[in-house]
Amino acid sequence: MYNLVYKSIANTLTLAQVNEILAVSRDFNARHDITGCHIYHQGFFIQYLEGEAEVVLALFEKIKLDKRHRAVNLLSKGNIYSREFNTWSMAYLSNQLPNEAFRYIEQLVDSGTEPVGKSILPNPTSKRFWLAAKALLHKIGHENFN
C-alpha cells in the first residue's frame, strides 16, 4: 500500500467543474481501489491518495498535467500499512459546499488531534496532509502553505 499528498493552486473553476472533478475522481478511484481525501478551499487543492503504488503514481502523473490547476507540489509520499481513508473513494471537502465531513475536518484540525483509527505506525504522509489541511483552513498565507 502506498500514499501521497500534494497541494496545488486551482485555476478559475466553476462549481460545475469542481463537481465534475469529484465525479470523475470517485468513479476512477472506485474502479482502481484508490481511497483518499480532496480539499478545495479558497482556490487551493490538497489531495491525499492511497492505494497500490503503481496506480497512485500513475494517477499523480496524470493529475500533474491537468490544466484546471497549477503549481502542483508533492508534499509527501511513501509506503503505508493501512489506509487512512479506507471508506472514502474520494472524500470531498470544500467551504463552498460545507457539509458534515468538512465541519469534522475543520474541528479536527482546530483541535490539534489526529483522526481516530489512525495507523499503528506513524504515517509521515498522513501527518503532512493534516498539517497542510490545518494551514489551509486557518488561512495561513500562501508562502507558509507548504
C-alpha positions in Angstrom: 0.0 0.0 0.0 1.2 3.5 -0.9 0.1 7.1 -0.3 0.9 10.6 -1.4 -0.3 14.1 -0.6 0.1 17.1 -2.9 -1.1 20.7 -3.0 -1.9 22.9 -6.0 -3.4 26.2 -6.9 -6.8 26.0 -8.7 -7.3 27.9 -11.9 -10.6 29.7 -12.1 -13.2 26.9 -11.7 -17.0 26.9 -11.6 -18.9 24.8 -9.1 -19.9 22.6 -12.0 -16.2 22.0 -12.9 -15.4 21.2 -9.3 -18.3 18.7 -9.2 -17.1 17.1 -12.4 -13.6 16.6 -10.9 -15.2 15.0 -8.0 -17.5 12.7 -10.0 -14.7 11.5 -12.3 -12.3 11.0 -9.3 -14.8 8.9 -7.4 -15.5 6.7 -10.4 -11.8 6.2 -11.3 -10.9 5.6 -7.6 -13.6 3.1 -7.1 -12.5 1.1 -10.2 -8.8 1.2 -9.1 -9.1 0.7 -5.4 -7.9 4.2 -4.5 -9.1 6.0 -1.5 -8.4 9.4 -0.2 -9.5 13.0 0.6 -9.7 16.1 -1.6 -9.9 19.5 0.0 -10.8 22.6 -2.1 -10.6 25.8 -0.1 -10.0 29.4 -1.2 -8.6 28.5 -4.5 -6.3 25.8 -3.3 -6.4 22.0 -3.5 -4.9 19.5 -1.1 -5.3 15.8 -2.1 -4.4 12.7 -0.2 -4.3 9.4 -2.3 -3.7 5.9 -1.2 -3.7 2.5 -3.0 -1.3 0.4 -4.9 1.9 2.3 -5.6 1.9 1.9 -9.4 -1.8 3.1 -9.7 -1.3 6.0 -7.3 1.9 7.2 -9.0 0.4 6.9 -12.5 -2.7 8.9 -11.3 -0.4 11.6 -9.9 1.4 11.9 -13.2 -2.0 12.4 -14.9 -3.1 14.9 -12.2 0.1 17.0 -12.7 -0.9 17.5 -16.3 -4.4 18.7 -15.6 -4.9 22.3 -16.8 -7.5 23.0 -14.1 -4.8 23.7 -11.6 -1.1 24.7 -11.5 1.9 24.7 -9.2 1.4 21.1 -8.2 3.7 20.4 -5.3 4.2 16.9 -3.9 4.3 17.3 -0.1 4.9 13.7 0.9 4.8 10.1 -0.3 5.6 6.6 1.0 4.6 3.1 1.8 1.8 2.5 4.4 0.5 -0.5 6.3 -3.1 0.6 6.4 -5.4 3.1 4.8 -6.2 6.5 6.4 -9.4 6.9 4.4 -10.5 3.3 3.9 -14.2 4.0 3.5 -13.9 7.1 1.2 -13.2 6.5 -2.6 -12.7 10.3 -2.5 -13.9 12.4 0.4 -14.5 15.9 -0.8 -14.3 18.9 1.5 -15.0 22.5 0.5 -16.0 25.6 2.1 -18.2 26.3 -0.9 -20.4 23.3 -0.1 -20.0 22.9 3.6 -21.1 19.5 4.9 -20.7 17.3 7.9 -17.4 15.9 6.7 -16.0 19.5 6.1 -17.1 20.6 9.6 -15.5 17.4 11.0 -12.2 18.2 9.3 -12.3 21.8 10.5 -12.9 20.7 14.1 -10.2 18.0 13.8 -7.5 20.5 12.6 -8.6 23.1 15.1 -8.4 20.6 18.0 -4.8 19.6 17.1 -5.7 15.9 17.5 -5.3 13.3 14.8 -8.1 11.2 13.4 -9.4 8.3 15.4 -8.3 4.9 14.0 -5.0 6.2 12.6 -2.4 3.7 11.6 -0.5 1.8 14.2 2.8 3.1 12.9 3.3 6.8 12.3 2.5 7.8 8.8 4.5 10.8 7.7 2.4 11.4 4.6 -0.8 11.4 6.6 0.7 13.8 9.1 1.8 16.1 6.2 -1.8 16.0 4.9 -3.3 17.1 8.2 -0.7 19.8 8.6 -1.4 21.1 5.1 -5.2 21.0 5.8 -4.7 22.9 9.0 -2.6 25.6 7.3 -5.2 25.9 4.5 -8.2 26.0 6.8 -6.6 28.5 9.1 -5.9 30.8 6.1 -2.2 30.9 6.6 -0.5 32.9 3.8 0.3 31.1 0.6 4.0 31.4 1.3 3.5 29.4 4.5 1.2 26.8 2.9 3.8 24.1 2.2 
